[in-house]
Amino acid sequence: MTEMTPVMEPKLSQLSSLLGVINDYIALTKPPIIMLLLITAAGGMFLATQGLPSLALMGLVLLGGSLASGGANALNHYLDRDIDLLMTRTKTRPVASQRISPTHAVIFGIALNIGAFGILSVWVNLLAASLTLGATLFYVFVYTMWLKRSTPQNIVIGGAAGAIPPLVGWAAVTGGLGLPAVYLFAIVFFWTPPHFWALSLLIQQDYERANVPMLPVVSTREYTILHIFLYSLALVGLTVMFALIPGIGLVYLGTAVILGAAFVWFAVRLRKENSRSNARNLYLYSLLYLALLFIAVMVDSVL
C-alpha cells in the first residue's frame, strides 16, 4: 500500500484542484441568490396556472432562470472585482482573489445567458426569454456599471432586475403579462430596499472603503433606518392589497398579514435600537419573508 502513495498523491491533488475550480465557478453564480429568484418565478407560474403548472414547463423556466441569473452574477463578479477586493465580505471571491481570470468569468457569464435565452426562446416562449435577458442586461449595465457607483438610490432602481422573475413565470404560462404579475413584480421591488439597506448597515465600513454610495454611507444610519421602516410599511400594504386580485384567497391573505406584521415589528425594533443585531435580524428575516410569501402564493393557487 505504501508503494501506491506516491502515485495516488498527485491524482488526489489534481482531483482536489479540479473540485476547487468547480467550486469557484459555482460561487460565481451566487447560488443562494438564484434560489430566492427561482421561488419568485415559480410563484408567478403557480398564480398564472391557478394550480400546479406543467412540471416540464416549470423545469425549463427554472433551468433557464438559473442559467441567466448565474451568468449575470458571474458578470457582476467581473465588473466589481476592484471594489470586491477592498471589502472584507467579498475580497475572497474567485475573480477578486484571481482564482478565476476576469476573461474566463466574462465568457462563463455570457455563455450561461446565451444558454438561458436559447432554452427559454425555443421551449418556453420569446417573451419569457426576452424578459430574462432584459433582467440580466439591466442588472449588469444599469445597476452594476452605473447606479451602484453613482447614487444612493442604486438599490431602489436596480431592484427592478431582481423583480422580473415573477413576470417571467407568468409569461411562461400565459404568453403575456397581467395585473397579478405586475403586483408580484412590485412586491419584490418594494422588498429589495429594506432588505438590502439592512445588509448595508452591517457592512457599512466595507462600502465606505470601496467608495460605494450606499445610503448609510452618504447619509446617516438613522436616515437609512427611517427609510427601511417606510419601505416596510409600503411593502406590507402592497402585499395586503394584492389579496384584492381575483384568484387570491385567504391562505395568502392570512400569511401576508402575519409575515408583514413581523416585518414591520423587526423594522420598529431597529428604529428603537440602532444595533447590529437588530439590523442582522431584519436582514435575515427579510430573506425568509420573501420565500414564505411566494410559497403562500403557490399554496393558495393550488387550493
N, C-alpha and C positions, 0 to 999 in steps of 0.2 A: 504493500500500500504506500509506503514511504517513497518508493521509486516513481509513483504516478504523480506525486505532489508537484514537482517542477513543471509537468505538462499541464496539470489542472489549473495551476495558479494563473497563468496567462489567460486561459479560457474564462476563468471566473472574473478576472479583471476586465476582460473585454465585455463580458455579459453585464457586469456592473456599470461599465461605461455606457453601454447601449441603453440600459434601463435609465441611467441618469439623463441621457439625451431625450429619450421618450418622455420622461417626467417633465423635463424643461419645456418641451413643445406642448404638452398638456397644460402646463402652467401658463403658457402664452395665451391660452383661450379663456382663462379665468372661469373654471367650471362652476363655482358657486353662483356667479352672476348668471350664467347660462341657465341653471336650474330654475331660478326665480322667473326669468323671462319665459321659459317654456311653460311654467304654470299659468302665467297670464295669457299666453297664446292658447293653451288648452281651454281656459275659461271662455275665451271668445268662441271657440269651436262648440263647446257644450251649449252655450247660450243660443248660438245660431241654429243648432240642431234641435234644441228643446228636448234633449235626451242624450243618449250615448252616440257620439259621432262614429263614423266608419273607422275601425281600428287601422285599416290600411292608410286611409287619408290622414289620420292623426299621426301615424308613424312617419309619413312623408313630411308633414308640416314640422313635426318636432325635429326630424333629421335636418331638414333644410334650415330651420331656425337655429339649431345648434351650430351648424357649419358657419352660417352667416355671423352669428354672434361671436363665435370663437375667432373667426377671421378678423372681425372689427376689433376685437380685443388685442389680437396679435399686432395689428397696425398701430393700435394705441401704445403698445409696448415700444414699438419702433419710434414713434413720434415723441413720446415722453421720456425717452431714455436719458436725456440730460437732466431733467428735474427728478426723475426716479432715483438717480444716483445721489441726489442731495437729501433725500428723505429717508429716515430710518425705516419706515414701513415698507419702502419699495426698493431700497438700494440693492437687495439681493435678487431682484427679478432677473430672468435669464438674459435679456438684452442689455440691461443696465450693467450687469456684472460681467458681460462679454462671454457668457457661456454659449450664447447663440448670436451669430453675427446679425447686424441690422439688415443686411441684404436678404439673408435667409428668412428673417421674420417677415419682411415685406412680401417675399414670394409666397410664403406659407399663408399669410393673411389674404392675399389676393386669390390664391388658389382655392381656399376654403369658400370665399364668396362666389367665385365662378361656379364651383360645385353646387352651392346652395341655390343660385339662380337657375342653373340647369335643371336641378331636381324639381324645384317648385314650378318653373315655367312649363316643363314637359308633363309632369304627372299631377300637378295641382291646378293652377291657373296663372295667367300672366299678371293679374292684379296682385295676388299674394306674393309672387316673385318680385314684382316691382316695388311693393311696399317694403319688403325685406331688404332689398338692395338700397332703397331710399333711406332706411334706418341706418344702414352701415355708412352711407355717404354723409348723412347728417352728423352722425357721431364722430366720424373721422375729420371731415373738413370744417364743419360748423362748430362743433363743440371742442374737439381736441386741438385743432390747429388755430382756432380763432378765439372762441368765447372763454375757454379755460384760462388763458393767459392775459385776457384783456378786460374782463368785467366781473364784479362780484355777483352778477346775475347769471353767471355761466351755467350753474346747475339748474336754474329755473328754466331757461330757454333750452339748454342742452338736454333737459329731461325728456323732451319730446321724442328723442331717439329710443329711449327705453320704454316709451308708452305705446310704440307701434305694434308690438307682438299681438295684443288682443285684436287689433284691426286685421292683422294677417290671418289669425284664426277664424274670424268672422268671414273674411273674404274667401278663404279656402272652402268654406261650406256653401256660401251663398253666391259667390262670384261677384259680389258688390259690397257696398258699405251701408250701414243703417244707424239710426239713433242709438240703439243699445251699444253698438260697437264704439261709437263716439263717447258715450258715457264711460265705458271701460278705459278708453284712452285717457279721458280726463281724470279718472281716479288715479291711475298710475302717475300722470303728470303732476297732480297736486300732492301725491305721496312723496315724490322724489325730493323736494326741497327740505322738508323736516327730517327725512331720513338722512340725507347727505350732510345737512348742516350739523346734525347731532354728531356725525362722524368727524366733521371738520373741527368741532370743539375739542375732540380727543387728540387730534393730530395737528393742532394749530401751529405749533412750532415748526413742524415739517413744512407746512405751506409757507411759513414766513421765510425759512431758509431757501426754499425754491422760488420765492418771489411769485407765488401763485395767489391772485387776489380773491381768495375765498372770503366770505362775508365776515367772519370773526377777525380776519387779518386786516382788512381795510376799515372795519368799523369796531364795535366792541362786542364782547361776549353777551352782554345784556341785550343789545340790539338784535343780535342773532337769535337769542333765546325768545325774544318777543315775536320775531318772525316765524320761528318754529311753532310757537303757540297759535299764531294767527292762521298759518297754513294748516295746522292740525284741525282747527275748527272748520275751515273751509272744506277740508278733505272729508271729515265726518259728515258734514251737512250734505255734501255731494253724494256720498255713499247711501245716505238715507233717502235722498231724492230719487236715486236710481230705482228704488223699490216701487216707484210710481209707474215704471215702464211695464207694459203688458208682458206677461210671461215671468215676471219676477215674483216669487212667493214669500211666505212667512219664514221659511228656513233662512233665506238670505237676509231678510229684514232683521230678524232676531239676532243673527250673527253679526251683522253690520253695526247694530246698536251696541251690543256687548263689546265687540272689539274696538269700536270707536270710542266708547266711554273710557276704556282702558288707555287708549292712545292719548286722549285729552288729559287723563289723570297723570300719565307719565310726563306730559308737557307742562302741566301745572306744577308738579314736583320739581321739575327743572327750573321753573321760574322762581319758585320759593327758595330753592337752594341750588345755586350755580356750582355744581360739583362734577368731577369726572365720573363718579359712579352713577349719578343721575343721567348724565349725557350718554354713558355707555348703556344703561338700561333702556333708555328711549331708542337708541340706535338698534340694539339687538331686538327689542320688541317690534320695531318697525318692519324688520325682515319677516318675523313670524306673522305679523298683522297682514301684510300683503298676501302671503302664501295662503293663510287661512281664509281670507276674504274671497279669493278666487276659487278656492276649494269649495266654499259655500255656494258660489255661483254655479259650480259644476253639480253639486249635490242637489241644489234647488232645481236646476234644469232637468235632471233625471226624474226627480219626484213630481 
